[in-house]
Amino acid sequence: MARSQPRADEHAPDQEEFLTTDEVARRLRVHPTTILRRLGAVDDPDPTRIPAVRVGRVWRIPRKEFEEWLARSSQVSRLAGRQRRLF
């Protein structure tokens, strides 16, 4: 028996996953308001901004871009030889 439609809760490999501001705040151990202050458009050239997409009145953070942003932030602090504050 073949399935004609994939279930809504199954992630297709080409489908992008998004995080909420609360999920990002928990991961970084900061208040959600702090995350809202640091968000920027995905194409924003400012490296200190967390890449995000606004959907209506809420922000969503693409998981892939967030992981890349976090890795870049960590690399910069290691190159500087000291702990760099993200916020």
Helices and strands as residue ranges (DSSP letters): E 18-19, H 21-28, H 32-38, E 39-41, E 50-55, E 58-62, H 63-80
